[in-house]
């Protein structure tokens, strides 16, 4: 190799280059190069030739790797290059070998970093929830490439003990996680794709939705004090707003304002049919009170409904919350078995009972009308806000136990 050049770079010069933020590539001699990308990432690279081909090895980021340490790392790499080693290729081989030894827990961390941010928030929320709830406890310490279809089958079977849908969602999460492993060349085949749900448990028949009647709503609301405060607040929030359970549990405090809840499009199941960046719910005073209770219960978490166990870094598990709702409903006399979506159905039918126009009810639930009604029946935000106001008043009267008289038809 040619005789090493005099050092060109100094620490003050590097600090100035990094602070300027302009993309650069400045040589320190003998191939050691300081680079600053358009995204503002400063790093050290060694540029060299081997077999007549130009190659580049990333040594580390600046200022984590200081000038003096970058020179030492470059000198060590040059010795290998002079011995005929392509250090960039060798580094990639080491990374590949390290990845092949990843545990499922390490694979999940990589999925969270690389894949989850690019998914719709509601999709990432659901997948990560089942990865943490079902896959991590069963397989977290296992080397990912050693996980077999039998391991995947056993994991899904344990989840299916809760319900068919818990098993199906655990399988879906496993497929997503090991699809990422295949993309990283960690595994050859996806073990969760071999799992056949019908061989584990039959899919339940489609369930008829339940819409609670006035006396059932009253009984439901009056008995909420028997629940844990956060469960009671969740049930009442769903009954007052009609949102989907995923939208509620993925809510963050930055979405909640003084008198409105703005649900970002990426957190909404039907986001592909939405034109607006967020669905806005004007909050009734009683709904504001529910959010105030939740703020005190969330203990500084970013989530409106933080996980009850496992720290404040993620939101509540909806399956366990559903189990608690079902157990509560079973304690009410002559009360139907319900799921979270039944509270959404109750809002829809209840608003119609108040003579609120169909298209306004649909917009209040963030539905889009098909065909010509969706084109010509324009619903204004004020009409949706008024619908929630009427619905909130109706629930307040029901809670007090007064007789209900339908409110005037909306214009």
C-alpha positions in Angstrom: 0.0 0.0 0.0 1.2 3.6 -0.6 2.9 5.5 2.2 0.4 6.9 4.7 -0.4 10.5 4.1 -0.2 13.2 6.7 -3.4 13.4 8.9 -5.7 15.9 7.4 -8.5 16.1 9.9 -8.7 17.5 13.4 -11.3 17.3 16.2 -12.3 20.9 15.8 -12.8 20.5 12.1 -14.9 17.4 12.6 -17.1 19.2 15.1 -17.6 22.0 12.6 -18.4 19.6 9.7 -21.0 17.7 11.9 -22.6 21.0 13.1 -22.9 22.4 9.6 -25.1 19.5 8.5 -24.0 19.6 4.9 -23.4 16.2 3.3 -19.6 15.7 2.9 -17.0 13.0 2.5 -13.6 14.2 3.7 -10.4 12.0 3.7 -8.1 11.6 6.6 -5.6 9.8 4.4 -5.0 6.3 3.3 -8.7 5.7 2.7 -10.1 6.7 6.1 -13.0 9.0 5.3 -15.4 11.1 7.4 -18.9 11.1 5.9 -22.0 13.1 6.7 -25.2 11.9 5.0 -28.1 14.0 3.9 -30.0 12.6 6.9 -27.4 14.0 9.2 -25.6 10.8 10.1 -21.9 11.2 10.7 -19.7 8.1 10.3 -16.3 6.8 9.5 -15.6 4.6 6.5 -12.4 2.9 5.2 -12.2 3.0 1.4 -9.8 0.4 -0.1 -9.1 -1.7 -3.2 -8.9 -5.5 -3.2 -8.5 -7.6 -6.4 -8.7 -4.3 -8.4 -12.2 -3.5 -7.0 -13.1 -0.5 -4.9 -14.6 -1.5 -1.6 -15.8 0.4 1.5 -16.0 -0.7 5.2 -18.1 1.3 7.7 -16.1 1.5 10.9 -18.6 3.3 13.1 -20.6 6.5 13.8 -19.1 9.8 14.9 -18.8 11.0 17.6 -19.3 7.5 19.2 -16.1 6.6 17.3 -13.6 9.4 17.9 -11.0 10.4 15.5 -8.1 8.7 17.3 -10.1 5.5 17.6 -11.2 5.6 13.9 -7.5 5.8 12.9 -6.7 2.8 15.1 -9.7 0.8 13.6 -8.6 1.8 10.1 -5.0 0.7 10.7 -6.2 -2.7 12.0 -8.4 -3.2 8.9 -5.6 -2.2 6.5 -3.4 -4.9 7.9 -6.2 -7.4 7.0 -6.6 -6.0 3.6 -2.8 -6.3 2.9 -3.2 -10.0 3.9 -5.8 -10.4 1.2 -8.9 -10.2 3.4 -11.9 -8.3 2.0 -12.9 -6.7 5.4 -16.3 -5.4 4.2 -17.3 -8.9 3.1 -15.9 -10.4 6.3 -17.9 -8.0 8.4 -21.1 -8.9 6.5 -20.4 -12.6 7.1 -20.0 -12.0 10.8 -23.3 -10.1 10.9 -25.0 -12.9 9.1 -23.5 -15.5 11.5 -24.6 -13.4 14.5 -28.1 -13.1 13.1 -28.3 -16.9 12.6 -27.8 -17.2 16.4 -30.6 -14.7 17.2 -33.2 -15.8 19.7 -36.9 -15.2 19.0 -36.6 -12.3 21.6 -33.9 -10.7 19.5 -35.8 -11.3 16.3 -38.8 -9.5 17.9 -36.7 -6.5 18.9 -35.5 -6.3 15.3 -39.1 -6.6 14.0 -40.1 -3.7 16.3 -37.3 -1.5 15.0 -37.4 -2.3 11.3 -40.9 -3.5 10.4 -43.4 -2.2 12.9 -42.8 1.5 12.2 -43.8 1.0 8.6 -47.1 -0.7 9.4 -50.4 1.0 10.1 -50.5 1.7 13.8 -53.5 -0.5 14.4 -51.8 -3.4 12.5 -48.5 -3.0 14.5 -50.5 -2.8 17.7 -52.3 -6.1 17.1 -49.3 -8.0 15.8 -47.0 -6.9 18.6 -49.7 -7.6 21.2 -49.9 -11.3 20.2 -46.1 -11.5 19.8 -45.6 -10.4 23.3 -48.5 -12.3 24.8 -48.2 -15.6 23.1 -45.0 -16.0 21.1 -42.4 -14.4 23.5 -43.4 -16.4 26.6 -43.3 -19.7 24.7 -40.4 -19.2 22.4 -38.5 -16.1 23.5 -35.3 -17.9 24.6 -35.2 -20.3 21.6 -32.9 -19.7 18.7 -35.2 -18.5 15.9 -33.8 -20.8 13.2 -34.4 -23.8 15.5 -38.1 -23.1 15.9 -40.0 -26.0 14.2 -43.6 -26.3 12.9 -44.3 -28.4 16.0 -43.2 -25.5 18.2 -45.4 -23.1 16.3 -48.3 -25.5 16.5 -48.0 -25.8 20.3 -47.8 -22.0 20.7 -51.0 -21.5 18.7 -52.7 -24.3 20.5 -52.0 -22.6 23.9 -53.4 -19.3 22.5 -56.5 -21.1 21.1 -57.3 -22.3 24.7 -58.5 -18.7 25.2 -60.5 -18.6 22.0 -60.4 -19.5 18.4 -59.6 -15.9 17.5 -56.8 -15.8 20.0 -55.2 -18.8 18.3 -55.8 -17.4 14.8 -54.3 -14.0 15.7 -51.3 -15.7 17.4 -50.7 -17.7 14.2 -51.0 -14.4 12.2 -48.4 -12.7 14.4 -46.1 -15.7 14.2 -46.3 -15.7 10.4 -45.4 -11.9 10.4 -42.5 -12.4 12.7 -40.9 -15.3 10.8 -41.6 -13.6 7.5 -39.2 -11.0 8.8 -36.8 -13.7 9.8 -36.9 -15.1 6.2 -36.2 -11.6 4.8 -33.2 -11.4 7.1 -32.0 -14.8 5.8 -32.2 -16.2 9.4 -34.6 -19.0 8.6 -35.3 -21.0 5.4 -39.0 -21.7 6.0 -41.8 -20.0 8.1 -42.8 -22.5 10.8 -46.1 -20.8 11.5 -47.4 -21.2 8.0 -47.5 -24.9 8.6 -50.1 -24.4 11.4 -53.6 -25.3 10.2 -56.3 -23.7 12.5 -59.1 -26.1 11.7 -56.9 -28.9 12.9 -56.7 -27.2 16.3 -60.2 -25.9 16.8 -63.2 -25.3 14.6 -64.0 -21.7 13.7 -67.1 -20.6 15.6 -70.3 -19.8 13.8 -70.8 -16.2 12.9 -72.2 -14.4 16.0 -75.3 -12.2 15.8 -74.5 -8.7 17.0 -76.2 -7.5 20.1 -77.6 -3.9 20.5 -78.6 -3.2 24.1 -82.0 -1.8 24.8 -82.6 1.2 27.1 -83.2 -0.8 30.3 -80.1 -3.0 29.5 -77.9 0.1 29.0 -79.1 1.5 32.3 -78.3 -1.7 34.1 -74.9 -1.9 32.4 -74.0 1.7 33.4 -75.3 1.5 36.9 -73.2 -1.7 37.6 -69.9 -0.4 36.2 -68.7 0.5 39.7 -68.3 -3.3 40.4 -65.5 -3.3 37.8 -61.9 -2.1 38.3 -61.8 1.6 37.6 -59.8 1.3 34.3 -62.2 -1.5 33.0 -65.2 0.6 33.9 -63.8 3.6 32.2 -63.0 1.6 29.0 -66.6 0.2 28.9 -68.1 3.6 29.4 -65.9 5.2 26.8 -66.8 2.6 24.2 -70.5 3.1 25.0 -70.2 6.9 24.7 -68.1 7.1 21.6 -68.8 3.9 19.6 -65.2 3.5 18.6 -63.6 0.1 17.9 -61.7 -1.6 20.7 -58.4 -1.4 18.8 -58.9 2.4 18.3 -59.6 2.8 22.0 -56.7 0.8 23.2 -54.2 2.4 20.8 -55.2 5.9 21.9 -52.4 8.1 23.2 -52.8 11.2 25.2 -51.5 13.4 22.4 -54.7 12.4 20.5 -57.0 13.7 23.3 -57.6 17.4 23.5 -59.8 19.6 25.7 -63.2 18.8 24.0 -62.3 16.4 21.2 -60.6 13.1 20.5 -58.7 13.0 17.2 -58.1 9.4 16.1 -55.3 9.4 13.5 -56.1 7.7 10.2 -53.3 5.2 10.6 -55.0 3.9 13.8 -58.4 3.2 12.1 -59.4 -0.1 10.6 -61.1 1.5 7.6 -58.4 4.1 7.0 -58.2 3.3 3.2 -61.6 4.8 2.8 -60.9 7.9 4.8 -60.1 11.2 3.1 -59.3 13.1 6.3 -56.1 12.7 8.4 -58.1 12.0 11.5 -61.6 11.1 12.7 -62.7 13.7 15.2 -65.2 13.0 18.1 -66.5 16.0 19.9 -66.5 15.0 23.5 -69.7 15.2 25.6 -69.0 16.6 29.2 -69.5 13.2 30.7 -67.0 11.7 28.2 -64.5 14.4 29.2 -65.0 13.2 32.8 -64.2 9.6 31.7 -60.9 10.8 30.1 -60.1 12.8 33.3 -60.4 9.6 35.3 -58.3 7.7 32.8 -55.5 10.4 32.9 -55.2 9.9 36.6 -55.2 6.1 36.2 -52.6 6.1 33.4 -49.8 7.3 35.8 -48.0 9.3 33.2 -48.0 6.7 30.4 -48.2 7.9 26.8 -51.1 5.4 26.5 -54.7 6.2 27.6 -54.9 2.5 28.5 -51.4 1.3 29.5 -50.8 -2.4 30.1 -51.9 -3.5 33.5 -48.7 -5.6 33.8 -45.3 -5.4 32.1 -44.7 -1.7 32.4 -46.0 1.5 30.9 -44.4 1.0 27.5 -47.4 -0.7 25.8 -51.1 -0.5 25.9 -53.7 -2.9 27.5 -54.3 -6.4 26.1 -57.8 -6.4 24.6 -58.4 -10.1 25.1 -58.0 -9.9 28.8 -60.1 -6.8 28.9 -62.8 -8.6 26.9 -62.7 -11.5 29.4 -63.3 -9.1 32.2 -66.2 -7.4 30.3 -67.8 -10.8 29.7 -67.4 -11.8 33.3 -69.1 -8.5 34.3 -72.0 -8.9 31.9 -72.6 -12.4 33.2 -73.3 -10.9 36.7 -76.1 -8.8 35.4 -79.6 -10.4 35.7 -81.2 -11.3 32.4 -78.4 -9.8 30.4 -77.1 -11.0 27.1 -73.5 -12.2 26.5 -71.7 -9.3 24.9 -68.4 -8.4 23.3 -66.8 -5.0 22.8 -68.3 -4.5 19.3 -71.8 -4.9 20.8 -71.3 -1.5 22.5 -70.6 0.0 19.1 -73.8 -1.6 17.8 -75.6 -0.2 20.7 -74.4 3.3 19.9 -75.6 2.9 16.3 -79.1 1.6 17.2 -79.4 4.0 20.1 -78.7 7.1 17.9 -81.4 5.9 15.5 -83.8 5.5 18.4 -83.2 9.3 19.0 -84.3 10.0 15.5 -80.9 10.9 14.3 -80.6 10.5 10.5 -79.1 7.3 9.2 -76.2 9.0 7.4 -75.3 11.0 10.5 -75.3 7.8 12.6 -73.0 6.2 10.0 -70.6 9.1 10.1 -70.6 9.1 13.9 -69.2 5.6 13.7 -66.8 6.6 10.9 -68.6 4.6 8.3 -68.8 5.6 4.7 -72.1 5.3 2.9 -72.0 3.3 -0.4 -73.2 4.4 -3.7 -75.2 7.6 -4.3 -76.0 8.3 -0.7 -72.3 8.6 0.0 -72.0 11.2 -2.8 -75.0 13.3 -2.2 -75.9 13.0 1.4 -73.2 15.3 2.8 -72.9 15.2 6.6 -71.3 18.2 8.3 -69.0 17.9 11.3 -71.5 19.9 13.3 -74.2 17.3 12.7 -71.9 14.5 14.0 -71.0 16.6 17.0 -74.7 17.2 17.7 -75.3 13.5 17.4 -72.7 12.7 20.1 -74.2 15.5 22.3 -77.7 14.0 22.0 -76.3 10.5 22.7 -74.3 11.7 25.7 -77.4 13.4 27.1 -79.4 10.3 26.6 -76.9 8.2 28.5 -76.8 10.7 31.4 -80.6 10.5 31.7 -80.6 6.7 31.5 -78.0 6.6 34.3 -80.2 8.8 36.5 -83.1 6.3 35.9 -85.5 8.8 34.3 -88.0 7.9 31.5 -86.6 8.4 28.0 -88.3 10.6 25.4 -86.8 10.5 21.9 -85.2 13.9 21.1 -86.1 15.9 18.0 -85.1 14.7 14.6 -81.9 16.3 13.3 -82.2 18.8 10.4 
